[in-house]
């Protein structure tokens, strides 16, 4: 799988009105905990290799009815319009912070499965990666108690 390797993304798009400056964002290390529920939080890093601040504005997955960009604020999650990714910067979308919520899953997500997720960036356009369904990740508060790694 190439999902965790920088430089494996889609070809760079051109920024309108900015000449040939490339807009290039890589999504790295995308994963989600296993679930039998309707929704799942998706975590990843977004690396902006371009010269302009880009912005994550949406996502989609064939595995789910919809997806929203969320943040955790005061212990509750809420939708946000977008998340800026400055140039030459890697922004972490992780447990307790920004994440993408997959809404209305078609079926259970089992450890070891991969789901294909397409992210929408304002400048870079669509970036598609395979996200791993990963049990017992050490930084996942939902898995921290009770269930040591299943794999
Ligand atoms: Cu959320």
Boltz pocket constraint, residues with backbone or C-beta under 6 A from the ligand:
constraints:
  - pocket:
      binder: B
      contacts: [[A, 41], [A, 70], [A, 71], [A, 77], [A, 78], [A, 99], [A, 100], [A, 101]]
      max_distance: 6.0
